[in-house]
Amino acid sequence: MTTIAALSGPQIKYAEFVQLVNPSFTDYFCNAPSAVTVNGMTFTGMGVYLGISEIQQDLKGTSVDMKVNISGLAPGNVAQILATNIKGSTITVWRGFLDSDNQIQTIGGVQQFFQRYQGIVNNIAISEEF
């Protein structure tokens, strides 16, 4: 059983971190307000522009969908996604607990950064609104 020491603090501040691995590129982003570097990976801070659906956790292996929503993409990122086959890419999601400087806390020598999900992208949808 994993003990998450950050949950015993008076204030709990966390962010979700996403790694998208494709044969053409690897991208890192999070919903923290600014960039966060963890274990040599620098996650672009997207703030409220990144949304992640609830992650269902079961004791046995099950097939459950999770949605990652990104809004307000830069034109270069849209071009990259349109030019690359994202389906089949590996996606990993972590939850990290942040300190007052919006960086990952380390409590008792343990980094407060925990993997929550790993799977593959099975669908992608792009919509544009003016």
N, C-alpha and C positions, 0 to 999 in steps of 0.2 A: 504494500500500500504506500502511495506517495503522500508525504506530508507537505503541505504548501504553507510554509511559515508566513508568507505575506498576508494570509487570510486572518492572522491573529492581530494585525495592526489596527490602529484606530481609524485609518482611512485606507480604503482599498482602491487603487488606481491601476487599471490594466488595459492592455491592447491586444488585438488579434494580429498575428503575423502570418503572411502567406508566402510560400515559395512555389513558383511555377517553373517546372523543368521541362523543356522542349529540346529536341535535337538541335534546333537553331539558336536557342538562347535560354538563359535562366534569368528569371525576374523575381525580385523581392519587394514586397510592399506590405504596409501595415496601416491600421487605423489610428495610430498615434498622431499627434499634431505636427511632429517633425521627424526627421530621419533618426533611426535607432540602429546601432551596430551591435550584433550579438554573435559571438563566436566567429568573427571575421566576415559575417554576412551583413551588409548594410541594407536595411529595409527602408524604402521610400515612404515617408509619412504622408498619408492621404487623408487623414482626419475623417470627417463625416462622409467623404466621397467613397469610402469602402464600407460595404455592408456584408456581413456573413450571417447566414441563417443559423438557426439552432442546430447543434450537432448532437445527434442521438447516439448514446453510448449503451451498448449491450454487452452482456457477459460473454456471449458467443458471437462468432462471426456472422454478420448480416449484411445485406445489400441495402444501404440507406443513402439517399441523395442529400447533398448539401449544396446550397447556392451561395455563390460569391457574386456580389453586385458591385460594379465600379461605375461611377458617373463622373462626368467632367474630365474625360481623358484628353491629353494633349494630342494634337493632330499626328505627331510622329508615332505615338503609341497605337492610335487607331490604324495607321498604315501598317505597322508591324503585325498587328493581330489579323488584319485582312489578308496580308501576304503570307501568313504562316498557318499551317494546319494545327490548331490548338487541340483538337480532339485527340485523345490518347496521351496527352501530356500528363506528367505526374504533378499532383498538387499536395502540398503539406501545409497544415495549419497548426500554429502554436498559440498559446496564450502566455503572455509575459506580464509580470507585475512590475510597475514603474515606480521609480523614486521621484523626488521633487524636481529633478532635472530631466524627466521623461526618458530615463535610461533604465535598463533592467536592474532590479534590485538583486543584491547578493546578501543572503541572510545565513549566518552560520557556515559560510563557505559554499553555500548552495545557491546557484543562480536560479532565480525565480522565473523560469522559462520552461514551459511544459508542452509537449506535443499532444494535440487533441485529435488530429485527423490526418490520414494519408490515403489517397486514392488517385483515380484517374479522371480526367475531364471527359465526360461522355456527351456533352452538348454545349453549344455556345450560341448566344443570340445577341445581336447588336441592333439597337434601336436609336434613332436620331430624332430629336425634337427641336423645333425652332421656336 
